[in-house]
Amino acid sequence: MPVYEYDCEACGDRFDKLVFHPARDPKIQCPRCGSEQVSQRLSLIAGSSCGSRESGTTSAACTTST
């Protein structure tokens, strides 16, 4: 069940919404003004920025001292 991020083109509000079935859900409305003039934002996927063992890259923030 993904959370989608939206921008309201009418009032400029930015909001997110949990969407269970995108094809069956009703039109998305802005919670601030009720407008259906919203555009879905490009969302980033959460993940590790520590690199990978295969590529041999790691970030200094990912190292631990012992």
Residue frames as qw, qx, qy, qz and C-alpha x, y, z in Angstrom:
[[0.000, 0.888, 0.459, 0.000, 0.00, 0.00, 0.00],
 [0.513, 0.181, 0.008, 0.839, 2.01, 2.93, -1.26],
 [0.100, -0.798, -0.296, 0.515, 1.85, 6.48, -0.01],
 [0.474, 0.540, 0.340, 0.606, 1.65, 8.96, -2.87],
 [0.231, -0.491, -0.163, 0.824, 2.69, 12.61, -2.62],
 [0.282, 0.711, 0.547, 0.340, 0.65, 15.34, -4.31],
 [0.146, -0.171, -0.053, 0.973, 0.77, 19.07, -5.02],
 [0.245, 0.737, 0.596, -0.204, -2.48, 21.03, -5.19],
 [0.369, 0.289, 0.350, 0.811, -2.48, 23.27, -8.24],
 [0.163, -0.808, -0.419, -0.380, -5.28, 25.43, -6.78],
 [0.436, -0.892, 0.001, -0.121, -3.87, 26.39, -3.37],
 [0.343, 0.706, -0.558, 0.267, -0.26, 25.11, -3.52],
 [0.700, -0.492, 0.431, -0.287, -0.64, 22.70, -0.60],
 [0.441, 0.381, -0.812, -0.043, 1.64, 19.64, -0.57],
 [0.723, -0.275, 0.415, -0.480, 0.14, 16.47, 0.95],
 [0.160, 0.243, -0.944, -0.153, 0.44, 12.71, 0.91],
 [0.783, -0.030, 0.100, -0.613, -2.22, 10.02, 0.74],
 [0.356, -0.172, 0.918, -0.004, -2.24, 6.29, 1.36],
 [0.643, 0.308, -0.274, -0.646, -3.76, 4.73, -1.77],
 [0.670, -0.123, 0.716, -0.154, -4.96, 1.14, -1.49],
 [0.590, 0.345, 0.673, 0.284, -6.17, 0.62, -5.08],
 [0.085, -0.375, 0.193, 0.903, -5.19, 3.51, -7.40],
 [0.103, -0.144, -0.718, -0.673, -7.50, 2.36, -10.20],
 [0.308, -0.562, -0.754, -0.143, -10.53, 2.06, -7.88],
 [0.265, -0.469, -0.411, 0.736, -9.97, 5.02, -5.54],
 [0.214, 0.897, 0.387, -0.013, -12.06, 8.13, -6.16],
 [0.397, 0.748, -0.068, 0.527, -10.46, 11.32, -7.42],
 [0.571, -0.229, -0.376, 0.693, -7.79, 12.66, -5.10],
 [0.080, -0.905, -0.239, -0.344, -8.82, 15.90, -3.39],
 [0.286, 0.433, -0.416, 0.747, -6.69, 18.46, -1.62],
 [0.438, -0.489, -0.691, 0.301, -7.36, 18.25, 2.14],
 [0.182, -0.288, -0.210, 0.916, -6.95, 22.03, 2.48],
 [0.278, 0.281, -0.098, -0.913, -9.22, 23.39, -0.28],
 [0.674, 0.289, 0.604, -0.312, -11.02, 20.31, -1.67],
 [0.469, 0.660, -0.342, -0.477, -9.78, 20.87, -5.23],
 [0.928, 0.087, 0.354, 0.072, -9.29, 17.87, -7.51],
 [0.537, 0.802, -0.210, 0.157, -6.63, 19.80, -9.46],
 [0.599, -0.661, 0.445, 0.080, -3.71, 17.88, -7.98],
 [0.680, 0.566, -0.465, -0.022, -0.58, 16.45, -9.52],
 [0.936, -0.324, -0.007, 0.137, 1.32, 13.47, -8.22],
 [0.068, -0.878, 0.473, 0.040, 4.89, 14.23, -7.15],
 [0.755, 0.340, -0.545, 0.134, 7.88, 12.08, -7.96],
 [0.694, -0.663, 0.207, -0.186, 8.67, 10.30, -4.69],
 [0.264, 0.590, -0.752, 0.128, 12.04, 8.96, -3.70],
 [0.893, -0.197, -0.397, -0.084, 12.37, 5.41, -2.47],
 [0.480, -0.762, 0.402, -0.167, 13.87, 4.99, 0.98],
 [0.948, 0.179, -0.198, 0.173, 17.04, 2.98, 0.94],
 [0.704, -0.540, 0.098, 0.451, 20.57, 2.78, 2.10],
 [0.382, 0.908, -0.165, 0.048, 23.09, 5.32, 0.86],
 [0.574, -0.653, 0.481, 0.115, 25.99, 3.29, 2.19],
 [0.292, 0.571, -0.694, -0.326, 26.98, 1.76, -1.14],
 [0.970, 0.011, -0.021, -0.241, 27.33, -1.92, -1.82],
 [0.674, -0.457, 0.541, 0.207, 29.86, -4.64, -1.25],
 [0.780, 0.386, 0.416, 0.264, 29.81, -5.57, -4.93],
 [0.398, 0.857, 0.042, 0.324, 30.82, -2.10, -6.10],
 [0.679, -0.078, -0.293, 0.669, 33.19, -1.53, -3.19],
 [0.027, 0.510, -0.001, 0.860, 31.76, 1.93, -2.52],
 [0.429, -0.605, -0.617, 0.262, 30.86, 3.14, 0.93],
 [0.036, -0.856, -0.060, -0.513, 30.10, 6.51, 2.41],
 [0.268, 0.320, -0.595, 0.687, 32.19, 7.92, 5.26],
 [0.511, -0.308, 0.230, -0.769, 28.92, 8.35, 7.21],
 [0.910, -0.070, -0.255, -0.319, 28.32, 4.60, 6.97],
 [0.603, 0.270, -0.659, 0.360, 31.54, 3.49, 8.62],
 [0.682, -0.700, -0.096, -0.187, 31.58, 2.57, 12.28],
 [0.173, 0.655, -0.637, 0.368, 34.48, 2.88, 14.65],
 [0.877, -0.286, -0.384, -0.034, 35.39, -0.02, 16.91]]
